Amino acid sequence: MAEKMKALVKHHAGKGAKLENVPVPEIGPKEVLIEVKAASICGTDLHIYEWDAWASSRVKPPYVFGHEFSGVVKETGHLVTNVKPGDHVSAETHIVCGHCAQCMTGKAHICQDTEIIGVDRDGCFAEYVSLPAENLWINDPDLPFEEASIQEPFGNAVHTVLEGEIAGKSVAVIGCGPIGLMAVGIAKASGASNVLAFDLNPYRLELAGLMGADHTIHSGGQDPLIEVDRITKGQGVDVVCEMSGHPVAMNQGFKMATNGGRVSILSLPSKPVEIDVTNDIVFKGLTVQGITGRKMFQTWQQTAGLLRSGQVDVTPIMTHTFAMEDFEQGFDLMMEGNCGKVVLIP
């Protein structure tokens, strides 16, 4: 195997990235070397690429970024028993400590000492990536590499939607970025009676329709609360999946939720959001959930099942594929918002 590999490096504390030749990662006794076949761009990668306030406070260039991928096992450490060379794999990107109170009680997804690949250590925008064997998920070899690469964000959507009852309920998805679009398909596949999708981007609202949304609502041209009142005949929606992170949209989410409903928040607002707790949470008796990561590995089982069964067809949101060398085109599309999921091929 070559000693060097092509990789997309966050090379400096500023906007952009650079394609470089870097050493192929070495593996320890419990680690695995994976040949990356497809890597998709996440909103977190966009933050790092643009070098916003979060990125500048968290990541330490130079390093290889990217965390959503699929590939083939090339080498394993001598203590690895759960995967073998030739296996098709993706990865749980949260590397957890295994011994904090959360890890010890089945809540490893909120481990107190989580390390994230492509953020806290080298990631997958490269020809090869190394990971602990325990973080790998073996894929069906018939699953296309491009689709397999989006299971990590798909798992975020699964966790958000399925953290409570869905069958027969009305569901509002606020924010139709790629994970919001996945949430639309997951809600429909899980028996939601009515799925309402909200966004300001007509392109992404069209994709929401393709993913099964019963109603697509342009939040700039229509009043979301009036539309919800009309569609639900004044009852409000049973489940709100907040994917936008915008303070106005988040407030609307709490107001459109029915009494006794659920609001699950995956989005990450860039600053504190003021909510009318008394009237929009307490008096309504709402359940409010913060969603982070994927349950290990319950969410991965649900994700694989939904994709394998065909109950959720993700092809409408797999809108663009580029060679790694053309990464700038992919990031430009992400910044414009005129795309679904963008995949890079090393």
Residue pairs with C-beta under 8 A, 6 or more apart in sequence:
1 24
1 74
2 24
3 23
3 24
4 21
4 22
4 23
4 24
5 21
5 22
5 23
5 24
5 126
5 127
5 128
6 19
6 20
6 21
6 126
6 127
6 324
6 346
7 19
7 20
7 21
7 22
7 64
7 125
7 126
7 127
8 17
8 18
8 19
8 64
8 65
8 66
8 125
8 126
8 324
8 327
8 344
9 17
9 18
9 19
9 20
9 22
9 61
9 62
9 63
9 64
9 65
10 17
10 48
10 49
10 59
10 61
10 62
10 63
10 64
10 65
11 17
11 18
11 20
11 61
11 62
12 61
12 62
13 51
13 56
13 61
14 51
15 49
15 50
15 51
16 49
16 51
17 49
17 65
17 125
17 327
17 331
19 324
19 325
19 327
22 64
22 126
24 33
24 127
24 128
25 33
25 122
25 128
25 129
25 130
26 130
27 33
27 75
27 76
27 77
27 130
28 77
29 77
29 78
29 79
29 80
30 77
30 79
30 80
30 132
30 133
30 134
31 76
31 77
31 80
31 130
31 131
31 132
31 133
32 73
32 75
32 76
32 77
32 80
32 83
32 89
32 130
32 131
32 132
32 133
32 136
33 73
33 74
33 75
33 76
33 128
33 129
33 130
34 69
34 71
34 72
34 73
34 74
34 89
34 91
34 128
34 129
34 130
34 131
34 136
35 71
35 72
35 73
35 74
35 127
35 128
36 69
36 70
36 71
36 124
36 126
36 127
36 128
36 129
36 346
37 69
37 70
37 71
37 72
37 145
37 149
37 345
37 346
38 69
38 70
38 71
38 145
38 146
38 148
38 149
38 343
38 344
38 345
39 66
39 68
39 69
39 124
39 125
39 149
39 324
39 343
39 344
39 345
39 346
40 68
40 69
40 146
40 149
40 150
40 153
40 341
40 342
40 343
40 344
41 66
41 68
41 330
41 331
41 334
41 341
41 342
41 343
41 344
42 66
42 67
42 68
42 152
42 153
43 177
43 178
43 179
43 334
44 67
44 118
44 119
45 65
45 66
45 67
45 118
45 125
45 331
46 331
46 334
46 335
47 54
47 55
48 55
48 59
48 65
48 119
49 65
49 331
50 335
53 270
54 270
58 119
59 65
59 119
59 120
63 121
63 122
63 123
64 118
64 122
64 123
64 124
64 125
64 126
64 129
65 118
65 119
65 123
65 125
66 118
66 123
66 124
66 125
66 126
66 344
67 93
67 116
67 117
67 118
67 119
67 123
67 124
67 152
68 93
68 124
68 149
68 150
68 151
68 152
68 153
69 90
69 91
69 124
69 129
69 149
70 88
70 89
70 90
70 139
70 143
70 145
70 146
70 148
70 149
70 151
71 88
71 89
71 90
71 124
71 129
71 145
72 86
72 87
72 88
72 89
73 83
73 84
73 85
73 86
73 87
73 89
73 136
74 85
74 128
75 85
76 83
76 84
76 85
76 133
77 133
80 133
81 133
82 133
82 134
82 136
83 89
83 133
83 136
83 138
87 136
87 138
88 138
88 139
88 140
88 141
88 143
88 145
88 148
89 136
89 137
89 138
89 139
90 136
90 137
90 139
90 148
90 149
90 151
90 152
91 117
91 124
91 131
91 135
91 136
91 137
91 152
92 135
92 136
92 137
92 152
92 294
92 296
92 297
92 300
93 116
93 117
93 118
93 135
93 152
94 108
94 109
94 111
94 114
94 115
94 116
94 135
94 293
94 294
94 296
95 114
95 115
95 116
95 117
95 121
95 131
95 132
95 135
96 103
96 108
96 109
96 111
96 113
96 114
96 115
96 296
97 103
97 111
97 112
97 113
97 114
98 108
100 111
100 112
100 113
101 112
102 108
102 110
102 111
102 112
103 111
108 296
109 159
109 292
109 293
109 294
109 295
109 296
109 299
110 292
110 293
114 293
115 121
117 123
117 124
117 129
117 131
118 124
118 125
122 129
122 130
123 129
125 324
125 327
125 344
125 346
126 346
127 346
137 151
137 297
137 300
137 304
139 148
139 151
139 304
140 304
140 308
143 307
143 308
146 318
146 321
146 343
147 307
147 314
147 315
147 318
149 343
150 178
150 182
150 314
150 318
150 341
150 343
151 300
151 303
151 304
151 307
152 294
153 178
153 179
153 182
153 341
154 179
154 182
154 186
154 303
154 306
154 307
154 314
155 293
155 294
155 299
155 300
155 302
155 303
156 179
156 182
156 266
156 291
156 293
156 294
157 179
157 180
157 182
157 183
157 186
157 266
158 182
158 186
158 294
158 299
158 302
158 303
158 306
159 266
159 291
159 293
159 294
159 295
159 299
160 179
160 183
160 241
160 243
160 264
160 266
160 291
161 171
161 183
161 186
161 187
161 190
161 239
161 241
161 264
162 186
162 190
162 302
163 262
163 264
163 289
163 291
164 239
164 262
164 264
164 287
164 289
166 187
166 190
166 191
166 192
166 239
167 190
167 191
167 192
168 191
168 192
168 193
169 192
169 193
169 238
169 239
170 192
170 193
170 194
170 195
170 196
170 232
170 235
170 237
170 238
170 239
171 187
171 192
171 194
171 195
171 196
171 237
171 238
171 239
171 240
171 241
172 195
172 196
172 197
172 198
172 228
172 237
172 239
172 240
172 241
172 253
172 256
172 257
173 180
173 183
173 184
173 187
173 195
173 196
173 197
173 198
173 208
173 213
173 241
173 243
174 180
174 198
174 224
174 240
174 241
174 242
174 243
174 244
174 249
174 250
174 252
174 253
175 198
175 199
175 242
175 243
175 244
175 245
175 246
175 249
175 267
176 184
176 197
176 198
176 199
176 201
176 204
176 205
176 207
176 208
176 243
177 204
177 243
177 337
178 317
178 340
178 341
179 243
179 266
180 197
180 199
180 204
180 208
180 241
180 243
180 244
181 204
181 207
181 208
181 211
181 316
181 317
181 340
182 211
182 312
182 314
182 317
183 241
183 243
184 195
184 197
184 208
184 211
184 212
184 213
185 211
185 212
185 312
185 313
185 314
186 306
186 312
187 195
187 212
187 239
187 241
188 195
188 211
188 212
188 213
189 212
189 306
189 311
189 312
192 239
194 214
194 215
194 231
194 232
194 237
195 212
195 213
195 214
195 215
196 213
196 214
196 215
196 217
196 227
196 228
196 231
196 237
197 205
197 208
197 209
197 213
197 215
197 216
197 217
198 217
198 219
198 224
198 244
198 249
198 252
199 205
199 208
199 216
199 218
199 219
199 244
200 218
200 219
200 220
201 337
201 338
202 218
203 337
203 338
203 339
204 337
204 340
205 216
205 217
205 218
206 216
207 316
207 317
207 319
207 340
208 216
209 216
210 316
210 317
211 316
211 317
215 227
215 231
217 224
217 227
219 249
219 252
224 249
224 252
224 256
225 252
225 255
225 256
228 236
228 237
228 256
229 236
232 258
235 258
236 256
236 257
236 258
236 259
236 261
237 256
237 257
237 258
237 261
238 257
238 258
238 261
238 262
239 257
239 261
239 262
239 263
239 264
240 253
240 254
240 256
240 257
240 261
240 262
240 263
240 264
241 264
241 266
242 249
242 250
242 253
242 263
242 264
242 265
242 266
242 267
243 266
243 267
244 250
244 267
245 267
245 268
245 269
245 270
246 267
246 269
247 269
247 271
247 273
247 274
250 265
250 267
250 269
250 273
250 275
251 273
251 274
251 275
251 276
251 280
253 263
254 263
254 275
254 276
254 280
254 281
254 286
255 280
257 263
257 280
257 284
257 286
258 284
259 284
259 285
259 286
260 284
260 285
260 286
261 284
261 286
261 287
262 286
262 287
262 288
262 289
263 286
263 287
263 288
263 289
264 289
264 291
265 288
265 289
265 290
265 291
266 291
266 292
275 281
280 286
281 288
294 300
294 303
306 312
307 314
314 341
316 340
317 340
317 341
318 340
318 341
318 343
319 339
319 340
319 341
319 342
320 330
320 333
320 339
320 340
320 341
320 342
320 343
321 342
321 343
321 344
321 345
322 329
322 330
322 342
322 343
322 344
322 345
323 344
323 345
324 344
324 345
324 346
327 344
330 342
330 344
333 339
333 342
334 342
